[in-house]
Amino acid sequence: MNQEPGLRTTEKSEKLTALSVVEAARAIQGGSLSAEIYAEALLARAREQSDIRSFITIDEQAVLAAAREADKARSAGASGSLLGVPLGVKDSYLTSGLRTTLGVSNLKDFVPEHDAGVVSAVKEAGALVFGKNNLVEMSYGLTGNNGPYGQVKNPRALERVSGGSSSGSAAAVAAGIVPAAFGGDTIGSIRVPASLCGVVGFKPTTGRWPRNGVAPISHVLDTTGVFARTVEDCELIDQVVTKAPASTASEKGNLKGVRFAYAPKQYLDLVETDVEARFYEVIRRLRDGGAEVFEIDFGDEFSALANMTTWNLFFRETMEAIAGFLQDNSIPTSFDEIYRDLKPGLREVWQQLVLPTGSKWLTPGAYHAALTIDRPQIQRLFTEAFATSGAEALLLPTTPCTAPEIGKENEFLIAGKEVTFAALAKNTIPASAAGLPGISLPMGKASNNLPIGLEIDAPTGSDRRLLTLARRVEALGISSL
């Protein structure tokens, strides 16, 4: 980037750390920004923000060496849609030559020999792995509390949780350390922290993005995804990861002819007053922008069915999924060793729900019903709702509240009702159960000055259309409401 006369170093650094993925890639490719200078600014930011614990591992020398190579490649005529752009990677992803812990202490020295599929894809496009983001142990939690590597703090308010399990990824983007970071979403682990930290979080249709080389929880529910500053960044990264053609959509702002639905009985039955008010303000903004927004009802059984089915699959598939992943990737530990090393509260959950000897282990019959009856029923309800109403997408508050205080996440109030951290995923769970694509956008702040997220869900496989719609919604300025 060309230096402005008299620009102070701190101002230069702030401009660099505020760049989006698209802006950084364009500047590096165009020669107005050196990848090395950009990496240096981000590394400095990471040191300044180290107290939020958004990263477990950063190899500074490796980052700078890779940035220099990107600069040399560009000078030699190389191109790549992400050339020289450093990205954060959740520490559940395998990264060749860079420590991967899965968030547990007994893998503190493990260095994989190959990359996860998503990492390989972005490296091919010229991106650099900036570091490995902190996460809840084995991605098992919604608040960002990791025993061995520390509680991830919310950059918007350090006394608040970041959300989880992709806690460090969301926090790193919110703190300006990286322009984007990868996460995983099984019940809401991208969308929840995106909402609480005030960034964009994109969960693709389940199975759309590669999952190889990423520590699993449930083969039915898991999906990889990304946090970024803008929807445009998500579009670019989705294009790279899926090798899809570049988007030609140029629609912005005007939503004339777009039909959105919302379901207050299912998604607004337990939300803070501030969240509800902000959500209805967004609806007004969308209508002013030309969209048709109308109410639908998924029925009395929908929420309970989605909640039961999702948690049943989540817990029931964990042991087999993790054991298989460890074996298939020659990871030097076992399921039993990981279980023994978990923090006490999480170990107790696994003892009851994840181990076949547990008192709440799902029986084979109930598991079969969840797969063949319950989940297909949730998918039918979504399919019928979209088809009958003609809606292109569903709107909802991503989380029913803003970020709880650290240390109080197991007992806090939403609209006067006492809840636990599980309530943070109340609204994200149905899309997970059905495998729908979803994206969380910042929609302003509550009266406590903390972020609130707007989730937009779309029919299975309509990811590119969802991103186009989200970009047009974003262009209406809802983040500054």
N, C-alpha and C positions, 0 to 999 in steps of 0.2 A: 504494500500500500504506500503511495507517495506520501512523504512526510510533509505535514502542513507547517508553514513558518511559525516558529514560536510554540509549537504544540508540546506540552509537557509530557514526560514519559508516562505518568499515570493516566493522562488523557488518551495517549496512544494505546496503552494497554487496555483501557476500558472499551475503546472502540473495537479493538481486535477481539476481546473476549465476548463482545456483544454480537459478533457476526453469526449469521445463520449458516447452515451447511452450504446452501446454494450460493450465498454471498462469498463465503470463504473459497469454495471451489472455483467460482468464476474469477476471483481476484488472483488466486494462485495460477490458474491456467492462463490468465491474461498477462501475467508477469508483473502486476502491480503489487503483489504481496509474495514474499518469500515464505515457503513452507517452514523453513527453519525459524524465521522470526515469529511466525504465528505459533509454532510449537513452544518456543521460549516464553511467549506471553501466557499461553495456557498453563505451562508448567509453573510459572510464577504464581498464577492464580490458584493453582492446586496447593501450592505451599501456603499461600495466604489463608486458604479455606480448609486447611487440613483438620481443623477442629470439628468439622461436620461429619468426618469419617465416611466420606462418600466413596473412597477407594481403599481396597485392601493392598493392591500392588500397583506401583508405577515404576518402571525402569526408565529413568530420565535419560540416561545415555543412549539407550536403544531408541527412544522416541526421537531424540535429536539426530541420531545417525540415519534413521528412516526418513526424517524430514529432509536432510541434506541429499539423500538419494533421490527423493522426489524432485527436489530443485534441479539436480543434475539431469534427471530424466526429462523434465519439462524443457530445459535448455537444449537438450538433444532432439527435441521435437515430439516427445511422447505426450499422449493425452489420456485422460481418464476422467470420468464424470465425478470422481471423488479424489482426484490426485492431490496428495499432500494434506488431506483433511484428517485430523486426529479424531477418533471416535472412542467413547467409553464402551466397555463390554462387561456385562454382568458376569460375576465370577462363577456362574454355573455353566458357562461356555468354555470348552476346551480352546486353548490358544497355544500354538506351537512355540516353544522356547520361552514362554512366559508363565509364571506360577499360576496354578488354578487350584483353588481350595474348596470350592463348592460351599464355602462358608463354615467349614468344620476344621478344627485344629489338627486332626490327625492326617490332614492333607496339606499341612503348612509348607511342606518342601516338595510337593509334586509339580513337576514341569512336563506337560504333555509334549508329544512328538508330532501331533497334527492339530489342525484347526477344526472347529465346528463349521458346518456348512455355510452358515451366514457369514462368519468371519472370512472364510475363503472367498466368498462372493464379493465382499466389499474391498478386500485386499486386491483382488483382480482389477477392481475399478480405481485402484491407486490410494485407497484410504490407509491410514496408519492406526494401529491399536495403541491408544494412549495409555490405557491401564485397565485393571480389573476392578469393577465396582463392587462395593460391599452389598451384602444381601442377608436376609434371614437364613439361618442354617438350613441347607437343602431346600431353600425357597419355601419354607414352611412357616408362613406368618404374614401378617398384614400391617405391622407397625414399624419395622426396620430395626428391631432389637436383635443384635447378634452377640452371643456370649463371648466367643473368642476375639472378635474384631471390633466390638463396640456398637453402641446405638448410633444409627445414622440420624443426624439432626436435620430438621427442616430449615433450609436456608432462609425461608420467609419469616421464621420465628424459631430461634434455636432451642426454646424450651418445648417445642412441639414435635410430634413424631413426623417422619417423612412419608409414612405409608410403606407398604411392602407387598410382595417380597423383594421386588426390584427397587429397593430403597435407595441404594447408592447411585443407581443410574439416573433416577429422577432428580435426586438432590444435586448431582454433578451438573446436569443441564441447567437446573434452576439457579445454581451458584455461578454460572458462567465459566465453569472449568472446561467443559467440552460443548460443542454445538449440538451433539446428539449422542445417545448411548443406547445400547441394546438391552432388552429385558426379556422376561418371560411372563406369560399370563395363563393361569389355570382357572382361577375364579375371579380375577381382577387385579393381578399383581403388576400390571402395567397401568391400567386405568385408574386404580385407587391412588397410587403415589403421584400420578400425573395431576389428578384433581387436587390433592393436598398440597403439592409443591407449586402448582400454577404453571405447568408446562403442557405441551401437547403429547398425548400418549396413544399410539396406534396399535391395536390388536387385529391382525389380519384374520380372515376366515381360517378356522382350524385346518391345518394341513397345507395351506397356501405357501408358507415359508418353510425352508428346511428346518428340521429339528435334530438332525444327526449331530452328535458331539455336544449336546446340551443336556445336563442332568435333568431327568424327568420326574414328574409326580404321577401323572395319569396320561396314558397314551391316547385316551379318548378326548381329554380336555385341553392338554398342553398346546400352547402356540408360542413361537418366538415373535418379537415385535420390537418397537423402537419408541424412544422419547426424543423430542426435538423442540425447537422454538416455534416452528411454523408448520402448517400442513404441507406447504410446498416442499419442505425438507423430507417429510414422510413420503411424499409422492416420489421424490428422487430416489430415496433409499429403497422403497418398495420396487421401483423399476429395476434397480441394480440387483437386488436380492432375487427377484423372480425372473430377471432377464426379459421383462415385458417391454413392448415398444414404448418409446417416449410419449407422454401424454400430449395431446394436441389441444386439450381444453383450454379455452381462454376466458371462459365465463367468470366474472367476478361480481360480487355484490348483488346484482339483480337476481332475485329468486322467483321471478314471475313464472308461473306454471309448475313450480315444485310443490309437491304435496308431502307434508310432514304429519305424523301422528304422535300423540302422547297419551299415556295411560295413567291418569292420576290415581285410580284405585289400586294399582299395583306398584307404582313408583313414587307416589307422593303421600303414601299413608303414614310414613314415619320419616319426616324430614324437619330440620330446623326451620324456623320461620324465615330467617334470612335467606336460606337456600331456596325455599319455595318462592319467595318474593322475587329473587333474582331470576329464577327459572321463568316465571310468568313475564318478567320484563323482557327476557330473550324472545319469548313467543311473540310479544308485541312488536319487537324489533324485526323479527322475521316476517310477520304479516305486513309491516310497513315496507319491507323490502320486496313485497310481491308474492310471498309464499302463502299457500293455503295450509293452515295448521288446525287440526281437529282432534277431538277426543275419541279414543277407542277404549274397549274394555276386554281384557284377556280372560275374564271369568274368575270366579271365586277360588278355584283350586290352583290357579296358575302359580302364584308366588310360593305356596307351600310345596307344590310339586317340583318346581325348579330348585328350590333350596334343598329339599331332601335328596333329590336325584344327584345334584352336583356334589354335595358333601359325601354322599355314599360312594360315588365313583372316585372322588379325590382320595379318600382314606383307603378304599379297598385296593386300588391299583398301585399304591406307593411302593410297597415292599418288592413286588415282582419287577416293577419298572426300574427301581434303583439298582437292585441286584443284577439285572440284565445289563444295564448301562455300565456298571463297574466292570463286569466281566468282558463285555464286548469291546471296551476301550482300554483294557489292561491297566486299570487304575489300581494302584497299590494299597487298597483297603477293601474291606468287606462291609456288607450291610450291617452285620452284627457289631463290627467295630465302630461304625458311624453311630449306631443306636446307643452304644455304651457311652459315647463321647458327647451326646447331646446335653444341652442345659436341662436341669431337672424338670421344669414345667413341660417342655417339649417331649422329653423322654416319657413322661407320664401319659401324654396324649398318644404317642406311638404305642405305648404298652397296651392301652385300652382299645385303640381303633385301627392300628396299622399291623400289629402282629396277629397271626392266626390264633394265638392263644388268648387274645384280648377279650375282655368281657363284652365289648361292643363291635367285635369283628363281624362284618357283613357276611351272612350265610351265602353259599353258592346260589341258592334259589333267589334270594333277594338281589344279588348282584346280577343274575341273569335277567330278572325283571327290570332292573334299572337300565340295562343295555337295550333290551328288546321291546319294552312296553313304555316305561316312563320317559326316557330320553326322546324316542320317536314322537311321543305325544306332545312334548314341549316344542319340538321342531314343527309339528303339524299346526300347533296353535299360532306360531309365528308366521308360517307360510300362509295360513288362512287369513290371518289379520292383514298381512301385506296385500294379498290378492283381493280380499273383499273391500278393503278401504281404498285401495289404489295408492297407498302411501309408498313413497320411495325410501323413507327412513323413519326411524322412531327416535324421539327426543326424550331425555330423562336427565335428572341430576345424577352425575357420576357417583358422588358420595352423598349421603344424607346430611352430612355436617362438615365442618372444617376440621383441621387436624387436632386430635386430642392432645392434651399435655403428656409429655413423657412421664411415665410412672403412674399415670391414671388411665391408661388405655384399657385396662381390664374392668374398669367400673367408671363410666361417665354417663352423662345424660344427653339424649336427643329428644327435643320437644317434650322435656319433662319426664321421659321414660328412661329408666336405668338400663344400660346396654353394656356389652363387651365389645372388644375390637372386631368381632365377627360381623357386627352391624355395618362396618365400613364397606363390606362387599355385598350388602343386601341388593343393591341395584345393578351391580355388574354380573351377578351370578346367572341370571336367565340367559344372557347372550353366550356365556361360557357353556352352559348346558346344551344349547342348540348349535354351537360352533359358528355363530354369526361374527362378521367383522364389526368392530366398534372402535370409535375414536373419542378421546376426551379432550375437549378444548377449554382453556380458561374462560370463565364468564364473569370476570370481575371479582370483587372481594366482598366479604361479609362485613358486618359492623365492627368485628374484631380485627379487621384489616388482613384477614387470611383468605387465601384463594378458594374459589369454588369452581367445580368442573361441570361442563355440559357434555353429556355423552350422546353420540349419534350412532345408532345401530342400523344396519342394513341387511337385506336378505343375503343368504349364503352365496359367496362367489362374486358379489357385486362390489368388491373392494375398490376398484378404480373409480366407479361411480360415487361411492361413499367419500373418497378423498376429494373428488371434484366438488361435491356438495359441501363438505366440511370447509374447503377452501373458500367457497362463496359465503358461507356463514361467518367464517373468520373475518372476511373482508368487510363485514358490517360493523366491525369494531366492538364485538361483544366482550372482548377481554378488558376493555376499559369502562365497562358499565359501573 
